[in-house]
Amino acid sequence: MSKKYDVIIIGAGIVGSMVARFLSKYALDILLIEKEVDVGMETSSANSAAVHAGYDALPGTNKAITNVKSVEMWPKLSQELGIAYAQCGDYVVAVTNEEMLVLAELLERGVKNGVPGLQIISGEEMRAREPLVRQDTVGALWAPTGGIGDPFAASVAAAENAVMNGVTLILNTAFEDFLMEEDRIVGVRTNQGDFKSRWVINAAGLYADEV
């Protein structure tokens, strides 16, 4: 009979690995499964490295909430995991008056989402800050909390830290189905066999809807 875990996490991209790391702080038996030969090879491998300030997402959505909260977490997180991160801020540049209206909408969204320090600057100010910007720039939205991180190192570092804290990581292990007892999930079926658990977390990236 296979070991029964408290939690099984499907997918060892940046989300699954970070969740595993967070849960490894507690007295839980955790299994992290990944269908590829290493962590972070699917959706996370195509990450743009932008740490979004939170002005894009529609107010009230989970994306809006998590964007703002994640920006607050990244400085400490990068120090703990020893990964590259820079809170350099970001600009959204407008080159027409119509695009300036879009900036106003983004500013309003960002304020509703709780993004600090947002402001719209003039084209002249934007060119002074960045001489290589398009010379027909008429304005820009400045978000000082935006940043860039290393998503590839973050996936690996989080998974390594989780394993150091006692999480079991199994690679080349593809989810196939849930194990059910009546209407309750009690584990997962994989190409490497069945694994029982009390809880299952779906962090399967682009395949999360299929799971």
Secondary structure, 3 states (H helix, E strand, C coil): CCCEEEEEEECCCHHHHHHHHHHCCCCCCEEEECCCCCCCCCHHHHCCCEECCCCCCCCCCHHHHHHHHHHHHHHHHHHHHCCCEECCCEEEEECCHHHHHHHHHHHHHHHHHCCCCCEEEEHHHHHHHCCCCCCCCCEEEEECCCEEECHHHHHHHHHHHHHHCCCEEECCCCEEEEEEECCEEEEEEECCEEEEEEEEEECCHHHCCCC
